[in-house]
Amino acid sequence: MNKKELVQTAAEYSGMSQGEVEKALNAILESMKQSLKKEEPVTLVGFGTLQVKSHAARKGHNPSTGESMLIPAKKTVKFKASSVLEVGSK
């Protein structure tokens, strides 16, 4: 499901217009991004938690040349699904 399909489905369920749903969804996504930028976890009860995870710098190699290289430290967003969220159980 992409964003457009999500907006359409939410509009059908809520009785709101697609424009209203898209505006609300954009506001929600923006507030989630701002929290993650501050490295604050975002928890949606019954769905899951998004949180920033730090990865330390490490040694690696270029598969094309075999040359050793340092892979820089980085931060990624990790999603942990809620135990209530059951996918494919039916």
Phi and psi restraints in degrees (range 20) as a CNS / XPLOR table:
assign (resid 1 and name C) (resid 2 and name N)
       (resid 2 and name CA) (resid 2 and name C) 1.0 -99.7 20.0 2
assign (resid 2 and name N) (resid 2 and name CA)
       (resid 2 and name C) (resid 3 and name N) 1.0 -179.6 20.0 2
assign (resid 2 and name C) (resid 3 and name N)
       (resid 3 and name CA) (resid 3 and name C) 1.0 -61.4 20.0 2
assign (resid 3 and name N) (resid 3 and name CA)
       (resid 3 and name C) (resid 4 and name N) 1.0 -42.3 20.0 2
assign (resid 3 and name C) (resid 4 and name N)
       (resid 4 and name CA) (resid 4 and name C) 1.0 -61.4 20.0 2
assign (resid 4 and name N) (resid 4 and name CA)
       (resid 4 and name C) (resid 5 and name N) 1.0 -44.4 20.0 2
assign (resid 4 and name C) (resid 5 and name N)
       (resid 5 and name CA) (resid 5 and name C) 1.0 -66.4 20.0 2
assign (resid 5 and name N) (resid 5 and name CA)
       (resid 5 and name C) (resid 6 and name N) 1.0 -37.2 20.0 2
assign (resid 5 and name C) (resid 6 and name N)
       (resid 6 and name CA) (resid 6 and name C) 1.0 -62.7 20.0 2
assign (resid 6 and name N) (resid 6 and name CA)
       (resid 6 and name C) (resid 7 and name N) 1.0 -43.7 20.0 2
assign (resid 6 and name C) (resid 7 and name N)
       (resid 7 and name CA) (resid 7 and name C) 1.0 -62.2 20.0 2
assign (resid 7 and name N) (resid 7 and name CA)
       (resid 7 and name C) (resid 8 and name N) 1.0 -45.2 20.0 2
assign (resid 7 and name C) (resid 8 and name N)
       (resid 8 and name CA) (resid 8 and name C) 1.0 -61.5 20.0 2
assign (resid 8 and name N) (resid 8 and name CA)
       (resid 8 and name C) (resid 9 and name N) 1.0 -46.3 20.0 2
assign (resid 8 and name C) (resid 9 and name N)
       (resid 9 and name CA) (resid 9 and name C) 1.0 -65.3 20.0 2
assign (resid 9 and name N) (resid 9 and name CA)
       (resid 9 and name C) (resid 10 and name N) 1.0 -44.1 20.0 2
assign (resid 9 and name C) (resid 10 and name N)
       (resid 10 and name CA) (resid 10 and name C) 1.0 -64.0 20.0 2
assign (resid 10 and name N) (resid 10 and name CA)
       (resid 10 and name C) (resid 11 and name N) 1.0 -36.2 20.0 2
assign (resid 10 and name C) (resid 11 and name N)
       (resid 11 and name CA) (resid 11 and name C) 1.0 -64.2 20.0 2
assign (resid 11 and name N) (resid 11 and name CA)
       (resid 11 and name C) (resid 12 and name N) 1.0 -41.5 20.0 2
assign (resid 11 and name C) (resid 12 and name N)
       (resid 12 and name CA) (resid 12 and name C) 1.0 -63.6 20.0 2
assign (resid 12 and name N) (resid 12 and name CA)
       (resid 12 and name C) (resid 13 and name N) 1.0 -44.8 20.0 2
assign (resid 12 and name C) (resid 13 and name N)
       (resid 13 and name CA) (resid 13 and name C) 1.0 -67.9 20.0 2
assign (resid 13 and name N) (resid 13 and name CA)
       (resid 13 and name C) (resid 14 and name N) 1.0 -37.2 20.0 2
assign (resid 13 and name C) (resid 14 and name N)
       (resid 14 and name CA) (resid 14 and name C) 1.0 -92.3 20.0 2
assign (resid 14 and name N) (resid 14 and name CA)
       (resid 14 and name C) (resid 15 and name N) 1.0 -20.9 20.0 2
assign (resid 14 and name C) (resid 15 and name N)
       (resid 15 and name CA) (resid 15 and name C) 1.0 80.7 20.0 2
assign (resid 15 and name N) (resid 15 and name CA)
       (resid 15 and name C) (resid 16 and name N) 1.0 4.7 20.0 2
assign (resid 15 and name C) (resid 16 and name N)
       (resid 16 and name CA) (resid 16 and name C) 1.0 -86.0 20.0 2
assign (resid 16 and name N) (resid 16 and name CA)
       (resid 16 and name C) (resid 17 and name N) 1.0 162.5 20.0 2
assign (resid 16 and name C) (resid 17 and name N)
       (resid 17 and name CA) (resid 17 and name C) 1.0 -74.7 20.0 2
assign (resid 17 and name N) (resid 17 and name CA)
       (resid 17 and name C) (resid 18 and name N) 1.0 159.6 20.0 2
assign (resid 17 and name C) (resid 18 and name N)
       (resid 18 and name CA) (resid 18 and name C) 1.0 -62.7 20.0 2
assign (resid 18 and name N) (resid 18 and name CA)
       (resid 18 and name C) (resid 19 and name N) 1.0 -35.2 20.0 2
assign (resid 18 and name C) (resid 19 and name N)
       (resid 19 and name CA) (resid 19 and name C) 1.0 -63.1 20.0 2
assign (resid 19 and name N) (resid 19 and name CA)
       (resid 19 and name C) (resid 20 and name N) 1.0 -42.7 20.0 2
assign (resid 19 and name C) (resid 20 and name N)
       (resid 20 and name CA) (resid 20 and name C) 1.0 -64.9 20.0 2
assign (resid 20 and name N) (resid 20 and name CA)
       (resid 20 and name C) (resid 21 and name N) 1.0 -43.2 20.0 2
assign (resid 20 and name C) (resid 21 and name N)
       (resid 21 and name CA) (resid 21 and name C) 1.0 -64.6 20.0 2
assign (resid 21 and name N) (resid 21 and name CA)
       (resid 21 and name C) (resid 22 and name N) 1.0 -43.1 20.0 2
assign (resid 21 and name C) (resid 22 and name N)
       (resid 22 and name CA) (resid 22 and name C) 1.0 -63.3 20.0 2
assign (resid 22 and name N) (resid 22 and name CA)
       (resid 22 and name C) (resid 23 and name N) 1.0 -40.7 20.0 2
assign (resid 22 and name C) (resid 23 and name N)
       (resid 23 and name CA) (resid 23 and name C) 1.0 -62.6 20.0 2
assign (resid 23 and name N) (resid 23 and name CA)
       (resid 23 and name C) (resid 24 and name N) 1.0 -44.3 20.0 2
assign (resid 23 and name C) (resid 24 and name N)
       (resid 24 and name CA) (resid 24 and name C) 1.0 -65.4 20.0 2
assign (resid 24 and name N) (resid 24 and name CA)
       (resid 24 and name C) (resid 25 and name N) 1.0 -43.4 20.0 2
assign (resid 24 and name C) (resid 25 and name N)
       (resid 25 and name CA) (resid 25 and name C) 1.0 -62.7 20.0 2
assign (resid 25 and name N) (resid 25 and name CA)
       (resid 25 and name C) (resid 26 and name N) 1.0 -43.0 20.0 2
assign (resid 25 and name C) (resid 26 and name N)
       (resid 26 and name CA) (resid 26 and name C) 1.0 -60.6 20.0 2
assign (resid 26 and name N) (resid 26 and name CA)
       (resid 26 and name C) (resid 27 and name N) 1.0 -39.7 20.0 2
assign (resid 26 and name C) (resid 27 and name N)
       (resid 27 and name CA) (resid 27 and name C) 1.0 -65.9 20.0 2
assign (resid 27 and name N) (resid 27 and name CA)
       (resid 27 and name C) (resid 28 and name N) 1.0 -41.6 20.0 2
assign (resid 27 and name C) (resid 28 and name N)
       (resid 28 and name CA) (resid 28 and name C) 1.0 -63.8 20.0 2
assign (resid 28 and name N) (resid 28 and name CA)
       (resid 28 and name C) (resid 29 and name N) 1.0 -47.8 20.0 2
assign (resid 28 and name C) (resid 29 and name N)
       (resid 29 and name CA) (resid 29 and name C) 1.0 -62.5 20.0 2
assign (resid 29 and name N) (resid 29 and name CA)
       (resid 29 and name C) (resid 30 and name N) 1.0 -40.1 20.0 2
assign (resid 29 and name C) (resid 30 and name N)
       (resid 30 and name CA) (resid 30 and name C) 1.0 -64.9 20.0 2
assign (resid 30 and name N) (resid 30 and name CA)
       (resid 30 and name C) (resid 31 and name N) 1.0 -42.0 20.0 2
assign (resid 30 and name C) (resid 31 and name N)
       (resid 31 and name CA) (resid 31 and name C) 1.0 -67.8 20.0 2
assign (resid 31 and name N) (resid 31 and name CA)
       (resid 31 and name C) (resid 32 and name N) 1.0 -34.0 20.0 2
assign (resid 31 and name C) (resid 32 and name N)
       (resid 32 and name CA) (resid 32 and name C) 1.0 -65.2 20.0 2
assign (resid 32 and name N) (resid 32 and name CA)
       (resid 32 and name C) (resid 33 and name N) 1.0 -43.9 20.0 2
assign (resid 32 and name C) (resid 33 and name N)
       (resid 33 and name CA) (resid 33 and name C) 1.0 -60.3 20.0 2
assign (resid 33 and name N) (resid 33 and name CA)
       (resid 33 and name C) (resid 34 and name N) 1.0 -42.7 20.0 2
assign (resid 33 and name C) (resid 34 and name N)
       (resid 34 and name CA) (resid 34 and name C) 1.0 -63.7 20.0 2
assign (resid 34 and name N) (resid 34 and name CA)
       (resid 34 and name C) (resid 35 and name N) 1.0 -40.7 20.0 2
assign (resid 34 and name C) (resid 35 and name N)
       (resid 35 and name CA) (resid 35 and name C) 1.0 -64.1 20.0 2
assign (resid 35 and name N) (resid 35 and name CA)
       (resid 35 and name C) (resid 36 and name N) 1.0 -43.6 20.0 2
assign (resid 35 and name C) (resid 36 and name N)
       (resid 36 and name CA) (resid 36 and name C) 1.0 -66.4 20.0 2
assign (resid 36 and name N) (resid 36 and name CA)
       (resid 36 and name C) (resid 37 and name N) 1.0 -35.3 20.0 2
assign (resid 36 and name C) (resid 37 and name N)
       (resid 37 and name CA) (resid 37 and name C) 1.0 -62.2 20.0 2
assign (resid 37 and name N) (resid 37 and name CA)
       (resid 37 and name C) (resid 38 and name N) 1.0 -31.7 20.0 2
assign (resid 37 and name C) (resid 38 and name N)
       (resid 38 and name CA) (resid 38 and name C) 1.0 -86.2 20.0 2
assign (resid 38 and name N) (resid 38 and name CA)
       (resid 38 and name C) (resid 39 and name N) 1.0 5.8 20.0 2
assign (resid 38 and name C) (resid 39 and name N)
       (resid 39 and name CA) (resid 39 and name C) 1.0 61.6 20.0 2
assign (resid 39 and name N) (resid 39 and name CA)
       (resid 39 and name C) (resid 40 and name N) 1.0 30.5 20.0 2
assign (resid 39 and name C) (resid 40 and name N)
       (resid 40 and name CA) (resid 40 and name C) 1.0 -94.0 20.0 2
assign (resid 40 and name N) (resid 40 and name CA)
       (resid 40 and name C) (resid 41 and name N) 1.0 134.2 20.0 2
assign (resid 40 and name C) (resid 41 and name N)
       (resid 41 and name CA) (resid 41 and name C) 1.0 -68.3 20.0 2
assign (resid 41 and name N) (resid 41 and name CA)
       (resid 41 and name C) (resid 42 and name N) 1.0 151.6 20.0 2
assign (resid 41 and name C) (resid 42 and name N)
       (resid 42 and name CA) (resid 42 and name C) 1.0 -115.8 20.0 2
assign (resid 42 and name N) (resid 42 and name CA)
       (resid 42 and name C) (resid 43 and name N) 1.0 114.4 20.0 2
assign (resid 42 and name C) (resid 43 and name N)
       (resid 43 and name CA) (resid 43 and name C) 1.0 -112.1 20.0 2
assign (resid 43 and name N) (resid 43 and name CA)
       (resid 43 and name C) (resid 44 and name N) 1.0 125.1 20.0 2
assign (resid 43 and name C) (resid 44 and name N)
       (resid 44 and name CA) (resid 44 and name C) 1.0 -112.9 20.0 2
assign (resid 44 and name N) (resid 44 and name CA)
       (resid 44 and name C) (resid 45 and name N) 1.0 102.8 20.0 2
assign (resid 44 and name C) (resid 45 and name N)
       (resid 45 and name CA) (resid 45 and name C) 1.0 -56.3 20.0 2
assign (resid 45 and name N) (resid 45 and name CA)
       (resid 45 and name C) (resid 46 and name N) 1.0 131.9 20.0 2
assign (resid 45 and name C) (resid 46 and name N)
       (resid 46 and name CA) (resid 46 and name C) 1.0 84.6 20.0 2
assign (resid 46 and name N) (resid 46 and name CA)
       (resid 46 and name C) (resid 47 and name N) 1.0 -2.4 20.0 2
assign (resid 46 and name C) (resid 47 and name N)
       (resid 47 and name CA) (resid 47 and name C) 1.0 -124.6 20.0 2
assign (resid 47 and name N) (resid 47 and name CA)
       (resid 47 and name C) (resid 48 and name N) 1.0 -58.1 20.0 2
assign (resid 47 and name C) (resid 48 and name N)
       (resid 48 and name CA) (resid 48 and name C) 1.0 160.5 20.0 2
assign (resid 48 and name N) (resid 48 and name CA)
       (resid 48 and name C) (resid 49 and name N) 1.0 -174.0 20.0 2
assign (resid 48 and name C) (resid 49 and name N)
       (resid 49 and name CA) (resid 49 and name C) 1.0 -128.8 20.0 2
assign (resid 49 and name N) (resid 49 and name CA)
       (resid 49 and name C) (resid 50 and name N) 1.0 134.4 20.0 2
assign (resid 49 and name C) (resid 50 and name N)
       (resid 50 and name CA) (resid 50 and name C) 1.0 -104.6 20.0 2
assign (resid 50 and name N) (resid 50 and name CA)
       (resid 50 and name C) (resid 51 and name N) 1.0 132.9 20.0 2
assign (resid 50 and name C) (resid 51 and name N)
       (resid 51 and name CA) (resid 51 and name C) 1.0 -148.2 20.0 2
assign (resid 51 and name N) (resid 51 and name CA)
       (resid 51 and name C) (resid 52 and name N) 1.0 154.6 20.0 2
assign (resid 51 and name C) (resid 52 and name N)
       (resid 52 and name CA) (resid 52 and name C) 1.0 -83.3 20.0 2
assign (resid 52 and name N) (resid 52 and name CA)
       (resid 52 and name C) (resid 53 and name N) 1.0 132.1 20.0 2
assign (resid 52 and name C) (resid 53 and name N)
       (resid 53 and name CA) (resid 53 and name C) 1.0 -120.7 20.0 2
assign (resid 53 and name N) (resid 53 and name CA)
       (resid 53 and name C) (resid 54 and name N) 1.0 132.9 20.0 2
assign (resid 53 and name C) (resid 54 and name N)
       (resid 54 and name CA) (resid 54 and name C) 1.0 -92.9 20.0 2
assign (resid 54 and name N) (resid 54 and name CA)
       (resid 54 and name C) (resid 55 and name N) 1.0 137.1 20.0 2
assign (resid 54 and name C) (resid 55 and name N)
       (resid 55 and name CA) (resid 55 and name C) 1.0 -116.7 20.0 2
assign (resid 55 and name N) (resid 55 and name CA)
       (resid 55 and name C) (resid 56 and name N) 1.0 124.9 20.0 2
assign (resid 55 and name C) (resid 56 and name N)
       (resid 56 and name CA) (resid 56 and name C) 1.0 -70.3 20.0 2
assign (resid 56 and name N) (resid 56 and name CA)
       (resid 56 and name C) (resid 57 and name N) 1.0 157.8 20.0 2
assign (resid 56 and name C) (resid 57 and name N)
       (resid 57 and name CA) (resid 57 and name C) 1.0 -63.0 20.0 2
assign (resid 57 and name N) (resid 57 and name CA)
       (resid 57 and name C) (resid 58 and name N) 1.0 148.5 20.0 2
assign (resid 57 and name C) (resid 58 and name N)
       (resid 58 and name CA) (resid 58 and name C) 1.0 -149.6 20.0 2
assign (resid 58 and name N) (resid 58 and name CA)
       (resid 58 and name C) (resid 59 and name N) 1.0 163.0 20.0 2
assign (resid 58 and name C) (resid 59 and name N)
       (resid 59 and name CA) (resid 59 and name C) 1.0 -84.1 20.0 2
assign (resid 59 and name N) (resid 59 and name CA)
       (resid 59 and name C) (resid 60 and name N) 1.0 145.0 20.0 2
assign (resid 59 and name C) (resid 60 and name N)
       (resid 60 and name CA) (resid 60 and name C) 1.0 -150.3 20.0 2
assign (resid 60 and name N) (resid 60 and name CA)
       (resid 60 and name C) (resid 61 and name N) 1.0 -169.8 20.0 2
assign (resid 60 and name C) (resid 61 and name N)
       (resid 61 and name CA) (resid 61 and name C) 1.0 -145.1 20.0 2
assign (resid 61 and name N) (resid 61 and name CA)
       (resid 61 and name C) (resid 62 and name N) 1.0 152.6 20.0 2
assign (resid 61 and name C) (resid 62 and name N)
       (resid 62 and name CA) (resid 62 and name C) 1.0 -79.3 20.0 2
assign (resid 62 and name N) (resid 62 and name CA)
       (resid 62 and name C) (resid 63 and name N) 1.0 117.3 20.0 2
assign (resid 62 and name C) (resid 63 and name N)
       (resid 63 and name CA) (resid 63 and name C) 1.0 -64.5 20.0 2
assign (resid 63 and name N) (resid 63 and name CA)
       (resid 63 and name C) (resid 64 and name N) 1.0 -24.5 20.0 2
assign (resid 63 and name C) (resid 64 and name N)
       (resid 64 and name CA) (resid 64 and name C) 1.0 -75.2 20.0 2
assign (resid 64 and name N) (resid 64 and name CA)
       (resid 64 and name C) (resid 65 and name N) 1.0 -42.1 20.0 2
assign (resid 64 and name C) (resid 65 and name N)
       (resid 65 and name CA) (resid 65 and name C) 1.0 -107.7 20.0 2
assign (resid 65 and name N) (resid 65 and name CA)
       (resid 65 and name C) (resid 66 and name N) 1.0 -17.1 20.0 2
assign (resid 65 and name C) (resid 66 and name N)
       (resid 66 and name CA) (resid 66 and name C) 1.0 78.5 20.0 2
assign (resid 66 and name N) (resid 66 and name CA)
       (resid 66 and name C) (resid 67 and name N) 1.0 0.9 20.0 2
assign (resid 66 and name C) (resid 67 and name N)
       (resid 67 and name CA) (resid 67 and name C) 1.0 -68.6 20.0 2
assign (resid 67 and name N) (resid 67 and name CA)
       (resid 67 and name C) (resid 68 and name N) 1.0 136.1 20.0 2
assign (resid 67 and name C) (resid 68 and name N)
       (resid 68 and name CA) (resid 68 and name C) 1.0 -71.7 20.0 2
assign (resid 68 and name N) (resid 68 and name CA)
       (resid 68 and name C) (resid 69 and name N) 1.0 146.1 20.0 2
assign (resid 68 and name C) (resid 69 and name N)
       (resid 69 and name CA) (resid 69 and name C) 1.0 -152.2 20.0 2
assign (resid 69 and name N) (resid 69 and name CA)
       (resid 69 and name C) (resid 70 and name N) 1.0 161.9 20.0 2
assign (resid 69 and name C) (resid 70 and name N)
       (resid 70 and name CA) (resid 70 and name C) 1.0 -100.3 20.0 2
assign (resid 70 and name N) (resid 70 and name CA)
       (resid 70 and name C) (resid 71 and name N) 1.0 121.8 20.0 2
assign (resid 70 and name C) (resid 71 and name N)
       (resid 71 and name CA) (resid 71 and name C) 1.0 -87.5 20.0 2
assign (resid 71 and name N) (resid 71 and name CA)
       (resid 71 and name C) (resid 72 and name N) 1.0 120.4 20.0 2
assign (resid 71 and name C) (resid 72 and name N)
       (resid 72 and name CA) (resid 72 and name C) 1.0 -67.9 20.0 2
assign (resid 72 and name N) (resid 72 and name CA)
       (resid 72 and name C) (resid 73 and name N) 1.0 157.5 20.0 2
assign (resid 72 and name C) (resid 73 and name N)
       (resid 73 and name CA) (resid 73 and name C) 1.0 -63.6 20.0 2
assign (resid 73 and name N) (resid 73 and name CA)
       (resid 73 and name C) (resid 74 and name N) 1.0 149.7 20.0 2
assign (resid 73 and name C) (resid 74 and name N)
       (resid 74 and name CA) (resid 74 and name C) 1.0 -153.7 20.0 2
assign (resid 74 and name N) (resid 74 and name CA)
       (resid 74 and name C) (resid 75 and name N) 1.0 166.3 20.0 2
assign (resid 74 and name C) (resid 75 and name N)
       (resid 75 and name CA) (resid 75 and name C) 1.0 -118.2 20.0 2
assign (resid 75 and name N) (resid 75 and name CA)
       (resid 75 and name C) (resid 76 and name N) 1.0 138.3 20.0 2
assign (resid 75 and name C) (resid 76 and name N)
       (resid 76 and name CA) (resid 76 and name C) 1.0 -129.2 20.0 2
assign (resid 76 and name N) (resid 76 and name CA)
       (resid 76 and name C) (resid 77 and name N) 1.0 165.8 20.0 2
assign (resid 76 and name C) (resid 77 and name N)
       (resid 77 and name CA) (resid 77 and name C) 1.0 -100.6 20.0 2
assign (resid 77 and name N) (resid 77 and name CA)
       (resid 77 and name C) (resid 78 and name N) 1.0 128.2 20.0 2
assign (resid 77 and name C) (resid 78 and name N)
       (resid 78 and name CA) (resid 78 and name C) 1.0 -110.2 20.0 2
assign (resid 78 and name N) (resid 78 and name CA)
       (resid 78 and name C) (resid 79 and name N) 1.0 137.9 20.0 2
assign (resid 78 and name C) (resid 79 and name N)
       (resid 79 and name CA) (resid 79 and name C) 1.0 -111.8 20.0 2
assign (resid 79 and name N) (resid 79 and name CA)
       (resid 79 and name C) (resid 80 and name N) 1.0 129.1 20.0 2
assign (resid 79 and name C) (resid 80 and name N)
       (resid 80 and name CA) (resid 80 and name C) 1.0 -118.3 20.0 2
assign (resid 80 and name N) (resid 80 and name CA)
       (resid 80 and name C) (resid 81 and name N) 1.0 117.1 20.0 2
assign (resid 80 and name C) (resid 81 and name N)
       (resid 81 and name CA) (resid 81 and name C) 1.0 -70.5 20.0 2
assign (resid 81 and name N) (resid 81 and name CA)
       (resid 81 and name C) (resid 82 and name N) 1.0 145.7 20.0 2
assign (resid 81 and name C) (resid 82 and name N)
       (resid 82 and name CA) (resid 82 and name C) 1.0 -68.6 20.0 2
assign (resid 82 and name N) (resid 82 and name CA)
       (resid 82 and name C) (resid 83 and name N) 1.0 148.6 20.0 2
assign (resid 82 and name C) (resid 83 and name N)
       (resid 83 and name CA) (resid 83 and name C) 1.0 -66.2 20.0 2
assign (resid 83 and name N) (resid 83 and name CA)
       (resid 83 and name C) (resid 84 and name N) 1.0 -20.0 20.0 2
assign (resid 83 and name C) (resid 84 and name N)
       (resid 84 and name CA) (resid 84 and name C) 1.0 -74.5 20.0 2
assign (resid 84 and name N) (resid 84 and name CA)
       (resid 84 and name C) (resid 85 and name N) 1.0 -27.7 20.0 2
assign (resid 84 and name C) (resid 85 and name N)
       (resid 85 and name CA) (resid 85 and name C) 1.0 -76.4 20.0 2
assign (resid 85 and name N) (resid 85 and name CA)
       (resid 85 and name C) (resid 86 and name N) 1.0 106.5 20.0 2
assign (resid 85 and name C) (resid 86 and name N)
       (resid 86 and name CA) (resid 86 and name C) 1.0 -108.8 20.0 2
assign (resid 86 and name N) (resid 86 and name CA)
       (resid 86 and name C) (resid 87 and name N) 1.0 120.9 20.0 2
assign (resid 86 and name C) (resid 87 and name N)
       (resid 87 and name CA) (resid 87 and name C) 1.0 -111.8 20.0 2
assign (resid 87 and name N) (resid 87 and name CA)
       (resid 87 and name C) (resid 88 and name N) 1.0 128.3 20.0 2
assign (resid 87 and name C) (resid 88 and name N)
       (resid 88 and name CA) (resid 88 and name C) 1.0 73.7 20.0 2
assign (resid 88 and name N) (resid 88 and name CA)
       (resid 88 and name C) (resid 89 and name N) 1.0 22.7 20.0 2
assign (resid 88 and name C) (resid 89 and name N)
       (resid 89 and name CA) (resid 89 and name C) 1.0 -89.9 20.0 2
assign (resid 89 and name N) (resid 89 and name CA)
       (resid 89 and name C) (resid 90 and name N) 1.0 -7.6 20.0 2
